[in-house]
Amino acid sequence: MVSLSGKDIALRALMEPPNRTRTTSLSDDELLIFDAIFDCFQDATNLTSFAYPYQLNLPYTHSLDDKALAEFLAAASALGLVWRKTDIHSGKSYEYFSLSTEGGALWEQERLPNWERYVTTSQRELGLFPTGSQRICGANESICRQFAGALFGAGLVTPGGPIRTRTVCNVRLVPWRDFGRVCLLRFPTKDSVHDPLRYTDWDVYNSSRGGWRSLLEIQHYPIIPDNKTMHTKPSIDRFDSR
């Protein structure tokens, strides 16, 4: 029998959907659709079984055909479990779906997300914008700062100046959930769309991020005790400007 290393086991876990509690009547396929719309209004065309893994950057998909998917979204909308909105672009109508407050509560029962460790990130790269910048937002400042250190240490982001920190109120990091007061980290970056491809150390990122921002990360993040110093902490201190 071939024994798997801890790293192999972790990689295998990332290739499968997150664990579920099976405390709701949602089927596995229906829960995968809820996964896709937990954090944003998603274009319905991105939810088809063919588009799902490509648009959501996931290594798996659901088994609903287009007719069954449309019927589920219509039923979930009628039950108030999802919100639906329609936009018109170039004369064509597009439908978008997100979890509602009620649907989000069902999703929480199944996936048990740790919202204290949830972060959102957004980046403006030179070449697309006049200045480069990175924003990290989350309920816990220490997690946001730890996440910034992971981005620095892994080579995903090159800081270009001091980190600015402020508290923002009445924020919805996902459409259906009010997070109340959250921390916002913002700092300039040197990254440009014209830079050559850079090496990213995903081991450093995954071993030090401490939080999650996607389905692939929701149940796989390191818990680093407060009395331990991260190897990326000097990078944060260097640019810190509270």
TORNU-887439 format. One record per atom (N, C-alpha, C): x, y, z. Coordinates in steps of 0.05 Angstrom, whole numbers, padded with zeros to 5 digits, always signed. Each point is the difference from the previous one (the first is absolute). Example, Ala and Ser with C-alpha at 12.3 -4.5 7.8 and 13.67 -1.06 7.14 Angstrom:
2
+00264-00114+00156/-00018+00024+00000/+00018+00024+00000/-00007+00021-00014/+00016+00024+00001/-00015+00022+00014/
***
This chain:
242
+00017-00024+00000/-00017+00024+00000/+00018+00025+00000/-00007+00019-00017/+00015+00025-00001/-00010+00020+00021/+00017+00009+00016/-00008+00020+00021/+00004+00028-00011/-00019+00018+00006/+00000+00027-00009/+00013+00018+00021/+00015+00019-00009/+00012+00020+00018/-00022+00020+00007/+00006+00016+00021/-00019+00020+00008/-00006+00020-00022/+00020+00007-00016/-00004+00018-00022/-00018-00012-00021/+00004-00026-00006/-00016-00013-00020/-00030-00001+00009/-00004-00005+00026/-00027-00001+00011/-00013+00027-00003/+00015+00022+00006/-00010+00027-00001/-00007+00007-00029/+00017-00008-00019/-00006+00006-00028/-00024-00016-00010/-00003-00024+00009/-00024-00016-00008/-00025+00013+00011/+00001+00011+00025/-00023+00013+00011/-00008+00024-00016/+00020+00014-00011/-00006+00024-00015/-00014-00006-00027/+00002-00026-00009/-00011-00008-00025/-00030-00008+00003/-00010+00001+00023/-00028-00008+00006/-00015+00023+00012/-00027-00001-00003/-00016+00021+00013/+00004+00001+00030/-00004+00022+00013/+00002+00002+00030/-00019-00021+00013/+00007-00007+00024/-00017-00019+00015/-00027+00013+00005/-00021-00016+00003/-00026+00010+00007/-00011-00015+00024/-00018+00012+00015/-00011-00011+00025/-00024-00018-00006/-00012+00003-00023/-00025-00014-00007/-00023+00005+00020/-00002+00025+00008/-00021+00009+00019/-00023+00014-00015/+00002+00002-00027/-00022+00012-00016/-00008-00021-00021/-00022+00007-00014/-00010-00018-00021/+00013+00006-00027/+00019+00018-00002/+00013+00006-00025/+00015-00025-00010/-00003-00005-00026/+00016-00022-00012/+00029+00010-00003/+00018-00018-00006/+00028+00007-00004/+00002+00020-00023/-00014-00005-00022/+00001+00018-00023/-00012+00028+00007/-00022+00000+00014/-00012+00026+00008/+00019+00016+00018/+00014-00014+00018/+00019+00013+00018/+00023+00012-00016/+00009-00014-00021/+00021+00011-00017/-00008+00025-00014/-00026+00002-00007/-00010+00025-00012/+00000+00022+00021/-00008-00006+00024/+00001+00019+00022/+00029+00009+00005/+00019-00018-00002/+00028+00007+00004/+00008+00022-00020/-00010-00003-00025/+00009+00018-00021/-00011+00028+00004/-00021+00003+00015/-00013+00027+00003/+00000+00010+00028/+00017-00011+00017/+00000+00008+00028/+00013+00028+00003/+00018+00008-00018/+00014+00025+00005/-00005+00022-00021/-00017-00005-00019/-00005+00020-00021/-00025-00007-00016/-00009+00019-00016/-00020-00006-00021/+00014-00012-00023/-00006-00025-00007/+00013-00015-00020/-00017-00002-00025/+00013+00005-00023/-00014-00003-00026/-00010-00029-00003/-00025-00003-00007/-00012-00027-00002/+00015-00018-00019/+00012+00012-00021/+00015-00017-00019/+00025-00011+00012/+00010+00011+00021/+00024-00010+00014/-00007-00024+00017/-00025-00006+00004/-00009-00021+00018/-00005-00026-00014/+00001-00001-00026/-00004-00025-00014/+00023-00020+00007/-00006-00025-00003/+00020-00020+00008/+00026+00002-00016/-00002+00010-00024/+00024+00003-00017/+00016+00024+00009/-00014+00023+00005/+00015+00025+00006/+00009+00001+00029/-00014-00014+00018/+00005+00001+00029/+00029-00002+00008/+00015-00020-00008/+00028-00002+00010/+00018+00021-00012/-00006+00009-00024/+00018+00020-00013/-00005+00028+00011/-00026+00007+00003/-00006+00027+00009/+00006+00003+00030/-00003-00021+00015/+00004+00001+00029/+00027-00010+00009/+00017-00008-00019/+00027-00010+00006/-00001-00023+00021/-00016-00019-00006/-00004-00023+00017/+00007-00026-00015/+00010-00020+00014/+00008-00025-00014/-00023-00021-00002/-00025+00009+00004/-00023-00018-00001/-00024+00016-00010/-00022-00015-00006/-00024+00014-00009/-00024-00016+00010/-00024+00010-00006/-00025-00014+00008/-00010-00017-00023/-00022-00015+00004/-00010-00018-00021/-00027+00009-00011/-00009+00024+00007/-00026+00010-00010/+00003+00008-00030/-00019-00009-00017/+00000+00010-00027/-00012+00027+00000/+00000+00014-00023/-00009+00027-00001/-00029+00003+00008/-00017-00019-00007/-00029+00002+00006/-00004-00003+00031/+00014-00020+00012/-00002-00004+00028/+00011+00024+00016/+00021+00012-00010/+00012+00023+00013/-00020+00023+00000/-00012+00005-00023/-00019+00022-00003/-00024-00004+00019/-00009-00025+00002/-00023-00007+00017/+00007+00004+00029/+00024-00008+00008/+00008+00004+00028/+00003+00030+00007/+00012+00016-00018/+00002+00028+00006/-00027+00014+00001/-00019-00008-00017/-00026+00011+00001/-00015-00008+00026/+00003-00025+00008/-00013-00009+00025/+00012+00014+00024/+00027+00001+00001/+00014+00013+00022/-00007+00030+00002/-00004+00013-00023/-00008+00028+00000/-00028+00003+00010/-00018-00018-00008/-00028+00001+00009/-00002-00004+00030/+00018-00017+00011/+00000-00005+00029/+00015+00021+00016/+00012+00019-00014/+00014+00022+00014/+00028-00008+00010/+00011-00022-00012/+00026-00009+00008/+00022+00013-00016/-00007+00010-00023/+00020+00015-00016/-00013+00026-00010/+00018+00020-00004/-00009+00025-00012/+00007-00001-00030/-00018+00011-00016/+00005+00001-00029/-00001+00029-00009/+00018+00007-00018/-00002+00026-00012/+00007-00002-00030/-00011+00018-00016/+00004-00001-00029/+00013+00026-00009/+00020-00002-00017/+00014+00023-00011/-00002-00002-00031/+00000+00023-00013/+00000+00001-00029/+00027+00011-00009/+00013-00016-00017/+00026+00009-00012/-00002-00004-00030/+00005+00022-00014/+00000+00000-00030/-00026-00012-00010/-00022+00006+00013/-00026-00009-00009/-00007-00028+00008/+00018-00014+00015/-00005-00028+00008/-00004-00001+00030/-00019-00017+00008/-00006-00003+00028/+00016-00022+00014/+00011+00007+00023/+00016-00020+00015/-00011-00002+00028/-00001-00025+00010/-00010-00005+00027/+00023-00006+00019/-00002+00011+00024/+00020-00004+00021/-00013-00010+00025/+00014-00018+00015/-00012-00012+00024/+00020+00002+00023/-00011+00005+00024/+00015+00000+00025/-00017-00013+00021/+00013-00011+00021/-00015-00010+00023/-00015+00023+00013/-00024-00005+00010/-00014+00018+00017/+00008-00004+00029/-00011+00015+00018/+00005-00004+00028/-00008-00028+00009/-00024-00009-00010/-00009-00027+00008/+00017-00022-00013/+00007+00004-00025/+00017-00020-00014/+00028+00000+00012/+00009+00023+00008/+00027+00001+00013/+00000-00015+00027/-00022+00001+00014/-00002-00014+00026/+00002-00030-00005/-00013-00010-00022/+00002-00028-00006/+00029-00008-00008/+00012+00017-00016/+00028-00005-00008/+00018+00000+00024/-00004+00018+00019/+00017+00000+00024/-00003-00026+00016/-00025-00011+00001/-00004-00025+00014/+00017-00022-00011/+00003+00000-00027/+00014-00022-00013/+00031+00004+00000/+00009+00024-00006/+00029+00005-00003/+00014+00010+00025/-00016+00010+00020/+00011+00010+00025/+00024+00019-00005/-00004+00022-00015/+00022+00018-00005/+00008+00015+00025/+00026+00004+00003/+00010+00016+00023/+00003+00029-00010/-00020+00016+00005/-00001+00027-00010/+00021+00018+00013/+00009-00008+00024/+00021+00016+00013/+00026-00001-00016/+00003-00021-00017/+00025-00003-00015/-00005+00005-00030/-00023+00010-00007/-00006+00006-00028/+00011+00027-00009/+00012+00001-00023/+00011+00025-00011/-00008+00003-00029/-00002+00024-00009/-00003+00006-00029/+00024+00016-00008/+00009-00004-00025/+00023+00015-00010/-00007+00011-00027/+00012+00023-00006/-00002+00011-00027/+00026+00015-00007/+00008-00002-00025/+00026+00012-00008/-00004+00017-00025/+00014+00022+00000/+00001+00017-00024/+00029+00000-00010/+00004-00010-00024/+00028-00003-00010/+00007+00023-00018/+00026+00008+00003/+00010+00020-00019/-00003-00010-00029/-00005+00018-00017/-00005-00009-00028/-00030+00000-00006/-00016-00007+00021/-00029+00002-00003/-00010+00025+00015/+00015+00008+00021/-00007+00024+00015/+00024+00017+00004/-00004+00026+00005/+00023+00018+00003/+00019-00007+00023/-00012-00011+00021/+00017-00009+00023/-00008-00028+00008/+00018-00016+00011/-00006-00027+00009/-00007+00000+00029/-00019-00016+00008/-00008-00001+00028/-00013-00027+00006/+00000-00007+00026/-00013-00025+00009/-00018+00007+00024/-00023-00012+00001/-00019+00004+00022/-00006-00028+00012/+00000-00002+00026/-00007-00024+00014/-00020+00008+00022/-00023-00014+00000/-00022+00007+00018/-00009-00024+00015/-00004+00002+00026/-00010-00023+00015/-00009+00008+00028/-00012-00019+00014/-00011+00006+00027/+00022+00003+00021/+00023-00013-00005/+00021-00001+00020/+00026+00013-00011/+00009+00021+00013/+00024+00014-00011/+00025-00018+00000/+00004-00016+00020/+00024-00017+00001/+00000-00020-00023/-00024-00010-00007/-00002-00018-00023/+00006+00014-00026/-00010+00025-00003/+00005+00016-00024/+00030+00005-00003/+00013+00006+00022/+00029+00006-00001/+00016-00026-00005/-00009-00022+00011/+00013-00026-00005/-00004-00007-00029/-00023+00006-00011/-00005-00006-00028/+00018+00016-00018/+00004+00026+00007/+00018+00017-00015/+00028-00011+00000/+00009-00010+00024/+00027-00012+00002/+00003-00024-00018/-00022-00016-00002/+00001-00024-00017/+00003+00008-00029/-00015+00021-00008/+00002+00010-00028/+00028+00010-00006/+00012+00014+00019/+00028+00010-00003/+00019-00023-00002/-00001-00018+00019/+00019-00022+00002/-00001-00019-00024/-00024-00003-00011/-00003-00019-00022/+00007+00013-00027/+00004+00026+00000/+00006+00013-00025/-00024+00008-00017/-00024-00002+00012/-00024+00007-00015/-00004+00030-00002/+00011+00015+00019/-00002+00029+00000/+00026+00012+00009/+00008+00022-00014/+00025+00014+00008/-00008+00027+00012/+00003+00003+00026/-00008+00025+00013/+00017+00023-00009/-00012+00024-00003/+00014+00023-00010/-00001+00023+00019/-00010-00004+00025/-00003+00022+00018/-00014-00009+00026/-00006+00019+00017/-00012-00007+00027/-00028-00012-00002/-00006-00017+00020/-00027-00011+00003/-00017+00020+00016/-00023+00007-00011/-00018+00017+00014/-00023-00017+00010/-00008+00004+00025/-00021-00016+00013/-00022+00018+00009/-00025-00008-00005/-00023+00015+00011/-00023-00019+00004/-00019+00008+00017/-00024-00015+00005/-00023+00011-00017/-00015-00018-00012/-00023+00007-00017/-00025-00013+00012/-00022+00015+00001/-00024-00009+00013/-00022-00008-00021/-00018-00017+00009/-00023-00008-00017/+00009-00011-00027/+00017-00020+00001/+00011-00012-00024/-00011-00028-00005/-00006-00005-00025/-00008-00027-00009/+00022-00011-00017/+00017-00017+00011/+00021-00013-00016/-00012-00020-00019/-00023-00011+00006/-00016-00016-00018/-00027+00013-00001/-00016-00004-00022/-00024+00016-00004/-00021-00004+00022/-00001-00023+00013/-00022-00006+00018/+00006+00002+00030/+00025+00008+00007/+00007-00001+00028/+00013+00027+00008/-00010+00012+00021/+00011+00025+00010/+00022-00007+00020/+00024+00009-00005/+00023-00005+00017/+00004+00021+00022/-00016+00021-00001/+00003+00022+00020/+00025+00015-00005/+00019-00001+00020/+00025+00015-00003/+00022-00020-00010/+00014+00009-00020/+00022-00016-00011/+00025+00017-00003/+00022-00014-00003/+00026+00013-00004/+00007+00002-00029/+00010+00022-00009/+00008+00004-00028/+00030+00007+00000/+00016-00018-00012/+00028+00006-00005/+00004+00009-00029/+00016+00021-00004/+00005+00009-00027/+00029+00009-00002/+00013-00008-00022/+00028+00008-00004/+00006+00001-00029/+00019+00017-00008/+00008+00001-00028/+00017-00025-00007/+00000-00007-00026/+00016-00023-00009/+00016+00008-00025/+00020-00016-00005/+00018+00005-00023/-00007-00018-00024/-00020-00017+00004/-00007-00019-00021/-00012+00013-00025/+00008-00010-00023/-00009+00011-00025/-00008-00022-00019/-00021+00005-00016/-00008-00020-00020/+00022-00005-00021/+00019+00018-00001/+00022-00003-00019/+00024-00015+00011/-00001-00007+00026/+00022-00015+00012/+00001-00028-00012/+00024-00012-00002/+00002-00028-00008/-00012-00017+00022/-00008-00024-00008/-00012-00018+00020/+00020-00005+00023/-00011+00001+00024/+00017-00004+00024/-00007-00026+00013/+00019-00012+00014/-00004-00025+00014/-00017+00005+00025/-00020-00016+00004/-00017+00001+00024/+00005-00025+00016/+00006+00004+00026/+00004-00022+00018/-00026-00006+00014/-00015-00019-00011/-00027-00006+00011/+00002-00014+00027/+00022-00014+00005/+00004-00012+00026/+00001+00021+00022/+00015+00022-00005/+00002+00022+00019/-00028+00013+00004/-00013+00004-00022/-00027+00013+00001/-00019-00017+00017/-00002-00026-00006/-00020-00017+00014/+00008-00006+00028/+00026+00001+00006/+00008-00006+00028/-00001+00024+00018/-00004+00024-00011/+00001+00024+00017/-00023+00019-00002/-00020-00006-00018/-00021+00020-00004/-00019+00003+00023/-00005-00022+00015/-00016+00002+00024/-00029+00005-00003/-00009+00007-00024/-00028+00005-00006/-00008-00012-00026/-00023+00007-00010/-00010-00011-00025/-00015+00021-00015/+00000-00002-00027/-00015+00018-00017/-00014-00014-00023/+00000-00026-00001/-00012-00015-00022/-00009-00028+00010/-00014-00014-00018/-00010-00026+00007/+00024-00020+00005/+00021+00003-00016/+00023-00018+00003/+00014+00004+00027/-00004+00023+00012/+00014+00007+00025/-00018-00002+00024/-00026-00003-00003/-00019+00003+00022/+00005-00018+00023/+00009-00025-00005/+00005-00019+00022/+00029-00008+00002/+00017+00015-00013/+00029-00008+00000/+00017+00025+00005/+00004+00007+00025/+00018+00022+00006/+00014-00006+00026/+00025+00010+00003/+00015-00005+00025/-00010+00018+00022/-00001-00011+00024/-00006+00016+00024/+00027+00005+00014/+00009+00024-00001/+00026+00007+00011/-00004+00014+00027/+00010-00012+00022/-00004+00012+00027/+00010+00028+00001/-00013+00017+00017/+00007+00028+00003/+00029+00004+00009/+00010-00020+00016/+00027+00004+00011/+00022-00010-00019/-00008-00008-00025/+00020-00009-00019/+00004+00022-00021/+00025+00003-00008/+00007+00021-00020/+00000-00013-00028/-00014+00012-00018/+00000-00010-00028/+00025+00009-00013/+00010-00017-00019/+00024+00007-00014/-00003+00024-00018/-00026+00007-00006/-00005+00023-00018/-00005+00026+00016/+00000-00002+00027/-00007+00024+00016/+00019+00024-00005/+00026-00004-00003/+00017+00023-00005/-00009+00016-00025/-00011-00014-00020/-00009+00014-00024/-00023+00019+00007/-00017-00009+00018/-00023+00017+00008/+00010+00024+00017/+00017-00006+00020/+00010+00022+00017/+00015+00021-00016/+00014-00008-00020/+00015+00019-00016/-00017+00021-00013/-00024-00008-00008/-00017+00019-00014/-00024+00009+00016/+00000-00006+00026/-00023+00006+00017/-00001+00030+00005/-00024+00011-00001/-00004+00029+00006/-00028+00003+00011/-00004-00007+00024/-00027+00001+00012/-00009+00029+00003/
***
